[in-house]
Amino acid sequence: MSNYTRYLCIHPIDKTTDFLLPVGKIFGDDYYRIDTKGFDLINFLENLEEGKKLIIFLGHGTRSYLCASEPNQRDVFINVENGVQIFKNNDIVIVSCYSSTFLDKINSF
């Protein structure tokens, strides 16, 4: 039995990470290819059912934020501040550069 009410795979639209498409497609209707510019992830998650979720992020990362590379020229999608709120009460798997450093910053709050 799963401890999660839902598994979500979030993958910003970005040609440089298209090699991850087969991973995302495993999640079927819970695979979200999104344009990060103007996308409100906090609002999106709040409108889902209650309960703990497993959130999988496929994309680019720095030590301070997760992002897409193109077409948005590294728009910040999840930073340390909103990451704390997004990942609170959820579990996260991040497939990006610097993911462990980013998670260390979030866990320091």
Backbone as a printed PyTorch tensor [residue, N CA C, xyz], in Angstrom:
tensor([[[  0.8390,  -1.1870,   0.0000],
         [  0.0000,   0.0000,   0.0000],
         [  0.8820,   1.2480,   0.0000]],

        [[  0.5330,   2.2190,  -0.7780],
         [  1.3030,   3.4450,  -0.9130],
         [  0.9970,   4.4160,   0.2170]],

        [[  2.0190,   5.1890,   0.5930],
         [  1.8360,   6.2550,   1.5780],
         [  1.4280,   7.5670,   0.9210]],

        [[  1.2440,   7.5600,  -0.3900],
         [  0.9710,   8.7840,  -1.1280],
         [ -0.4440,   8.7760,  -1.7050]],

        [[ -1.0610,   9.9700,  -1.7100],
         [ -2.3550,  10.1000,  -2.3600],
         [ -2.1910,  10.2580,  -3.8670]],

        [[ -0.9740,  10.6600,  -4.2820],
         [ -0.7380,  10.8790,  -5.7010],
         [  0.7540,  10.9390,  -5.9810]],

        [[  1.1160,  10.5070,  -7.1740],
         [  2.4760,  10.6430,  -7.6890],
         [  2.4090,  11.6740,  -8.8110]],

        [[  3.2120,  12.7290,  -8.7330],
         [  3.2060,  13.7720,  -9.7510],
         [  4.5910,  13.8990, -10.3580]],

        [[  4.6570,  13.9100, -11.6540],
         [  5.9240,  14.1320, -12.3440],
         [  5.8240,  15.4680, -13.0680]],

        [[  6.6760,  16.4100, -12.6790],
         [  6.6640,  17.7570, -13.2320],
         [  7.9240,  17.9450, -14.0670]],

        [[  7.7180,  18.2860, -15.3280],
         [  8.8180,  18.3870, -16.2870],
         [  8.6380,  19.6530, -17.1120]],

        [[  9.4090,  20.7040, -16.8160],
         [  9.2990,  21.9210, -17.6250],
         [  9.5710,  21.6380, -19.1020]],

        [[  8.8500,  22.3320, -19.9640],
         [  9.0750,  22.1940, -21.4040],
         [ 10.4510,  22.7600, -21.7210]],

        [[ 11.3030,  21.9040, -22.2790],
         [ 12.6940,  22.2820, -22.4990],
         [ 13.3330,  21.2200, -23.3910]],

        [[ 13.7340,  21.5930, -24.5880],
         [ 14.3100,  20.6290, -25.5230],
         [ 15.5420,  19.9260, -24.9720]],

        [[ 16.2790,  20.6050, -24.1010],
         [ 17.5250,  20.0080, -23.5970],
         [ 17.2830,  18.8680, -22.6080]],

        [[ 16.0440,  18.7100, -22.1580],
         [ 15.7330,  17.5890, -21.2620],
         [ 14.7200,  16.6180, -21.8780]],

        [[ 14.5180,  16.7150, -23.1760],
         [ 13.5720,  15.8100, -23.8390],
         [ 13.9710,  14.3420, -23.7150]],

        [[ 15.2350,  14.0700, -23.4470],
         [ 15.6540,  12.6810, -23.2600],
         [ 14.9830,  12.0540, -22.0360]],

        [[ 14.4060,  12.8760, -21.1600],
         [ 13.6980,  12.3840, -19.9750],
         [ 12.2160,  12.0950, -20.2440]],

        [[ 11.7400,  12.3520, -21.4470],
         [ 10.3250,  12.1100, -21.7770],
         [  9.8720,  10.6870, -21.4450]],

        [[ 10.6430,   9.6400, -21.7600],
         [ 10.1880,   8.2910, -21.4220],
         [  9.9770,   8.0790, -19.9200]],

        [[ 10.7760,   8.7480, -19.1050],
         [ 10.5890,   8.6460, -17.6450],
         [  9.2530,   9.2710, -17.2670]],

        [[  8.9900,  10.4600, -17.7630],
         [  7.7480,  11.1450, -17.4320],
         [  6.5090,  10.3930, -17.8770]],

        [[  6.5740,   9.7830, -19.0390],
         [  5.4050,   9.0910, -19.5860],
         [  4.9790,   7.8920, -18.7440]],

        [[  5.8590,   7.3940, -17.9110],
         [  5.5040,   6.3100, -16.9890],
         [  4.3560,   6.7380, -16.0710]],

        [[  4.2520,   8.0340, -15.8070],
         [  3.2640,   8.5510, -14.8610],
         [  1.9090,   8.8380, -15.4810]],

        [[  1.7560,   8.6060, -16.7690],
         [  0.4610,   8.7620, -17.4270],
         [ -0.1500,  10.1330, -17.2160]],

        [[ -1.3870,  10.1760, -16.6900],
         [ -2.0990,  11.4360, -16.4800],
         [ -1.4790,  12.3060, -15.3960]],

        [[ -0.5590,  11.7600, -14.6230],
         [  0.1120,  12.5380, -13.5810],
         [  1.4640,  13.0650, -14.0390]],

        [[  1.6750,  13.0880, -15.3500],
         [  2.8830,  13.6580, -15.9500],
         [  2.5230,  15.0220, -16.5060]],

        [[  3.1830,  16.0500, -16.0050],
         [  2.8640,  17.4200, -16.3790],
         [  4.0580,  18.0820, -17.0500]],

        [[  3.9340,  18.3160, -18.3660],
         [  4.9090,  19.1100, -19.1210],
         [  4.3990,  20.5370, -19.0490]],

        [[  5.1470,  21.4190, -18.4430],
         [  4.6380,  22.7690, -18.2080],
         [  5.6060,  23.8360, -18.7050]],

        [[  5.0260,  24.9520, -19.0760],
         [  5.7940,  26.1560, -19.3570],
         [  5.9480,  26.8610, -18.0120]],

        [[  7.1600,  26.9890, -17.5380],
         [  7.3830,  27.5260, -16.1920],
         [  7.0760,  29.0050, -16.0740]],

        [[  7.0790,  29.7200, -17.1670],
         [  6.8260,  31.1650, -17.1090],
         [  5.3670,  31.3960, -16.7090]],

        [[  5.1640,  31.9580, -15.5440],
         [  3.8240,  32.2770, -15.0810],
         [  3.0570,  31.1140, -14.4660]],

        [[  3.6690,  29.9370, -14.3880],
         [  2.9770,  28.7860, -13.8110],
         [  3.0830,  28.8560, -12.2970]],

        [[  1.9690,  28.7740, -11.6060],
         [  1.9310,  28.8540, -10.1460],
         [  1.8410,  27.4430,  -9.5670]],

        [[  2.9800,  26.8690,  -9.2520],
         [  3.0260,  25.4960,  -8.7550],
         [  2.3560,  25.3610,  -7.3950]],

        [[  2.5170,  26.3460,  -6.5470],
         [  1.8870,  26.2860,  -5.2180],
         [  0.3710,  26.2070,  -5.3660]],

        [[ -0.2040,  27.0590,  -6.1840],
         [ -1.6520,  27.0370,  -6.4240],
         [ -2.0820,  25.7140,  -7.0510]],

        [[ -1.3020,  25.2330,  -8.0110],
         [ -1.5850,  23.9490,  -8.6530],
         [ -1.6630,  22.8330,  -7.6090]],

        [[ -0.6890,  22.7600,  -6.7140],
         [ -0.6610,  21.6970,  -5.7040],
         [ -1.7830,  21.8510,  -4.6850]],

        [[ -2.1190,  23.0970,  -4.3350],
         [ -3.1950,  23.3260,  -3.3650],
         [ -4.5490,  22.8960,  -3.9080]],

        [[ -4.7020,  22.8830,  -5.2180],
         [ -5.9780,  22.4900,  -5.8200],
         [ -6.1130,  20.9860,  -6.0220]],

        [[ -5.1000,  20.2350,  -5.6520],
         [ -5.1730,  18.7790,  -5.7210],
         [ -5.7620,  18.2460,  -4.4230]],

        [[ -6.0730,  16.9700,  -4.4190],
         [ -6.6390,  16.3660,  -3.2250],
         [ -5.6600,  16.4700,  -2.0520]],

        [[ -6.2250,  16.3840,  -0.8610],
         [ -5.4250,  16.4190,   0.3530],
         [ -4.5270,  15.1880,   0.4280]],

        [[ -3.5050,  15.2730,   1.2180],
         [ -2.6520,  14.1200,   1.4770],
         [ -1.2520,  14.2830,   0.9170]],

        [[ -0.3910,  13.4340,   1.3860],
         [  1.0170,  13.4620,   1.0120],
         [  1.2040,  12.9700,  -0.4190]],

        [[  1.9980,  13.7320,  -1.1890],
         [  2.2700,  13.3890,  -2.5760],
         [  3.7630,  13.1160,  -2.7600]],

        [[  4.0720,  12.3090,  -3.7460],
         [  5.4520,  12.1570,  -4.1910],
         [  5.5770,  13.0030,  -5.4480]],

        [[  6.4390,  14.0170,  -5.4040],
         [  6.6320,  14.9320,  -6.5230],
         [  7.9890,  14.6330,  -7.1410]],

        [[  7.9840,  14.3360,  -8.4330],
         [  9.2170,  14.0660,  -9.1650],
         [  9.4360,  15.2520, -10.0980]],

        [[ 10.6060,  15.8900,  -9.9920],
         [ 10.9470,  17.0170, -10.8510],
         [ 12.0240,  16.5760, -11.8290]],

        [[ 11.7790,  16.8030, -13.1190],
         [ 12.7490,  16.5060, -14.1690],
         [ 13.1080,  17.8230, -14.8410]],

        [[ 14.3340,  18.2750, -14.6980],
         [ 14.7010,  19.5400, -15.3290],
         [ 16.0980,  19.9780, -14.9840]],

        [[ 16.3030,  21.2750, -15.0090],
         [ 17.6040,  21.8610, -14.7040],
         [ 17.6050,  22.3910, -13.2830]],

        [[ 18.7800,  22.4880, -12.7070],
         [ 18.8850,  23.0280, -11.3710],
         [ 20.1950,  23.7500, -11.1390]],

        [[ 20.1490,  24.6500, -10.1880],
         [ 21.3440,  25.3130,  -9.6880],
         [ 21.3830,  25.0590,  -8.1890]],

        [[ 22.3280,  25.6400,  -7.5180],
         [ 22.3980,  25.4710,  -6.0650],
         [ 21.2360,  26.1640,  -5.3490]],

        [[ 20.5640,  27.1030,  -6.0420],
         [ 19.5300,  27.9150,  -5.4030],
         [ 18.1350,  27.7700,  -5.9830]],

        [[ 17.9950,  27.1380,  -7.1500],
         [ 16.6610,  27.0090,  -7.7320],
         [ 16.6180,  25.9200,  -8.7920]],

        [[ 15.3860,  25.5000,  -9.1160],
         [ 15.1140,  24.5700, -10.2100],
         [ 14.4900,  25.3840, -11.3360]],

        [[ 14.7530,  24.9760, -12.5820],
         [ 14.3320,  25.8170, -13.6970],
         [ 14.2390,  25.0070, -14.9840]],

        [[ 13.7880,  25.6930, -16.0110],
         [ 13.8760,  25.1900, -17.3860],
         [ 14.9540,  26.0130, -18.0610]],

        [[ 15.5720,  25.4630, -19.0730],
         [ 16.6130,  26.2000, -19.7670],
         [ 16.0550,  26.9830, -20.9380]],

        [[ 15.2680,  26.3150, -21.7640],
         [ 14.6800,  27.0010, -22.9040],
         [ 13.2230,  26.5870, -23.0220]],

        [[ 12.3490,  27.3380, -23.5490],
         [ 12.5660,  28.6270, -24.2010],
         [ 12.6400,  29.7890, -23.2260]],

        [[ 12.6780,  29.5070, -21.9400],
         [ 12.5300,  30.5530, -20.9240],
         [ 13.8290,  31.1300, -20.3730]],

        [[ 14.9530,  30.7950, -20.9480],
         [ 16.2330,  31.3100, -20.4760],
         [ 16.3900,  31.2190, -18.9600]],

        [[ 16.2450,  30.0260, -18.4690],
         [ 16.4500,  29.7390, -17.0470],
         [ 15.5570,  30.5330, -16.0960]],

        [[ 14.2880,  30.6340, -16.4420],
         [ 13.3510,  31.2260, -15.4910],
         [ 13.3630,  30.4020, -14.2180]],

        [[ 13.4140,  31.0660, -13.0980],
         [ 13.3570,  30.3730, -11.8120],
         [ 11.9630,  29.7980, -11.6630]],

        [[ 11.8860,  28.5030, -11.3990],
         [ 10.6070,  27.8290, -11.2370],
         [ 10.3500,  27.5180,  -9.7700]],

        [[ 11.3050,  26.8820,  -9.1370],
         [ 11.2130,  26.5750,  -7.7080],
         [ 12.4980,  27.0800,  -7.0710]],

        [[ 12.3690,  27.9950,  -6.1160],
         [ 13.5410,  28.4730,  -5.3910],
         [ 13.4880,  27.9660,  -3.9530]],

        [[ 14.4620,  28.3490,  -3.1580],
         [ 14.5180,  27.8420,  -1.7810],
         [ 13.2800,  28.2560,  -1.0010]],

        [[ 12.8450,  29.5110,  -1.1650],
         [ 11.7090,  30.0120,  -0.3900],
         [ 10.4080,  29.2900,  -0.7440]],

        [[ 10.0690,  29.2400,  -2.0320],
         [  8.8150,  28.5660,  -2.3620],
         [  8.9660,  27.0490,  -2.3150]],

        [[ 10.1900,  26.5500,  -2.4310],
         [ 10.4400,  25.1130,  -2.3100],
         [ 10.0640,  24.5800,  -0.9440]],

        [[ 10.3500,  25.3670,   0.0950],
         [  9.9830,  24.9580,   1.4510],
         [  8.4760,  24.7600,   1.5290]],

        [[  7.7130,  25.6750,   0.9550],
         [  6.2530,  25.5750,   0.9760],
         [  5.7470,  24.4510,   0.0710]],

        [[  6.3430,  24.3070,  -1.0980],
         [  5.9110,  23.2910,  -2.0550],
         [  6.1440,  21.8850,  -1.5210]],

        [[  7.2970,  21.6710,  -0.9200],
         [  7.6660,  20.3210,  -0.5120],
         [  7.2370,  19.9740,   0.9120]],

        [[  6.7080,  20.9590,   1.6370],
         [  6.2150,  20.6980,   2.9840],
         [  5.1020,  19.6570,   2.9050]],

        [[  5.1850,  18.6370,   3.7070],
         [  4.1940,  17.5590,   3.7610],
         [  4.1680,  16.6800,   2.5130]],

        [[  5.1550,  16.8250,   1.6490],
         [  5.2800,  15.9840,   0.4620],
         [  6.7010,  15.4450,   0.4020]],

        [[  6.9050,  14.4300,  -0.3960],
         [  8.2520,  13.9340,  -0.6600],
         [  8.6250,  14.3380,  -2.0730]],

        [[  9.9270,  14.4640,  -2.3090],
         [ 10.3980,  14.9660,  -3.5950],
         [ 11.5490,  14.1210,  -4.1100]],

        [[ 11.5460,  13.8980,  -5.4100],
         [ 12.6810,  13.3100,  -6.1130],
         [ 13.0430,  14.3260,  -7.1850]],

        [[ 14.3050,  14.7640,  -7.2030],
         [ 14.7370,  15.7620,  -8.1710],
         [ 15.7960,  15.1540,  -9.0720]],

        [[ 15.5420,  15.2190, -10.3770],
         [ 16.5270,  14.7930, -11.3640],
         [ 17.0090,  16.0710, -12.0500]],

        [[ 18.0830,  16.6300, -11.5190],
         [ 18.6650,  17.8590, -12.0620],
         [ 20.0750,  18.0010, -11.5190]],

        [[ 20.8260,  18.9010, -12.1070],
         [ 22.1320,  19.2420, -11.5480],
         [ 21.9300,  19.9160, -10.1950]],

        [[ 22.8530,  19.7160,  -9.3050],
         [ 22.8770,  20.3600,  -7.9790],
         [ 21.6760,  20.0420,  -7.1040]],

        [[ 20.9750,  18.9530,  -7.3750],
         [ 19.7670,  18.6550,  -6.5990],
         [ 20.0630,  18.4510,  -5.1180]],

        [[ 21.1550,  17.7880,  -4.7740],
         [ 21.4270,  17.5600,  -3.3490],
         [ 21.7680,  18.8640,  -2.6380]],

        [[ 22.4890,  19.7630,  -3.3000],
         [ 22.8050,  21.0620,  -2.7000],
         [ 21.5310,  21.8830,  -2.5150]],

        [[ 20.6640,  21.8600,  -3.5100],
         [ 19.3890,  22.5760,  -3.4210],
         [ 18.5510,  22.0330,  -2.2610]],

        [[ 18.4540,  20.7140,  -2.1490],
         [ 17.6740,  20.1140,  -1.0630],
         [ 18.2930,  20.4210,   0.3020]],

        [[ 19.6160,  20.4620,   0.3890],
         [ 20.2640,  20.8320,   1.6530],
         [ 19.8320,  22.2380,   2.0850]],

        [[ 19.7290,  23.1550,   1.1330],
         [ 19.2960,  24.5190,   1.4620],
         [ 17.8570,  24.5210,   1.9470]],

        [[ 16.9890,  23.7600,   1.2910],
         [ 15.5850,  23.7020,   1.7110],
         [ 15.4840,  23.0900,   3.1090]],

        [[ 16.2210,  22.0490,   3.3570],
         [ 16.1450,  21.3700,   4.6520],
         [ 16.7760,  22.1640,   5.7720]],

        [[ 17.4650,  23.2580,   5.4670],
         [ 18.0770,  24.0590,   6.5190],
         [ 17.0740,  25.0120,   7.1600]],

        [[ 15.8590,  25.1160,   6.5810],
         [ 14.8270,  26.0000,   7.1490],
         [ 14.0420,  25.2940,   8.2090]]])
